[in-house]
Amino acid sequence: MQGNDEDDQKGPGNGTAVITRTKTRLKRPSLYRVLLLNDDYTPMDFVIHVLERFFQKNRDEATRIMLHVHNHGVGECGIFTYEVAETKVTQVMDFARQHQHPLQCVMEKK
């Protein structure tokens, strides 16, 4: 059986489809620096303990960061996504209050 010439033609409306691919671009989450602020009352050993406990720093690294906070007034504990940074700030602040230290921990957008 032979078809009509019209049936053999391909074009819009005759069963052809246009496939478009869209690339999904994932936006990286914003990062935040978690900082410790110096004060004249929180013992250096307590700051080292906080850095080891909440930021998984080893003794040498914790000591280096603590001395930076002591000498420069502020020191970076790490860089995290918003939720992680917020949690760490809250944990440090709660822990310091429980031990009656005025240690301040803040976060800032990187």
Phi, psi and omega in degrees: 000136182252134182273168175289156176298327182295325182290333182278345181283140177249143180176181180303136178090352180248039174091004177270150180230145176258123180256124177246138177252131176250134177271125177274120178260118179275128178274129178292142180293150177295147180250151183229137175274133174259126187238144170256140180252141181287147170216170184267008188237328182289125180297145180301320180298325179293319179297317177300316179300317178300315181295322178290316186286313187262342183238009177051040177272145174282172186302315182296315180294318179298319179295318179298315180295317179301316179294325177296316177300314182298317185275333185245355177089344181203149178210147182272129178267332181168173180236128188218168170291167185305310185297318180293316180299315181299319179296315181296318178300314180297316180299314181296314181297316178297316181297317179297317180296319179301330180258014177055044175246144182273017182308134179249135178230130182226168175232148177219146180295136182283000000 
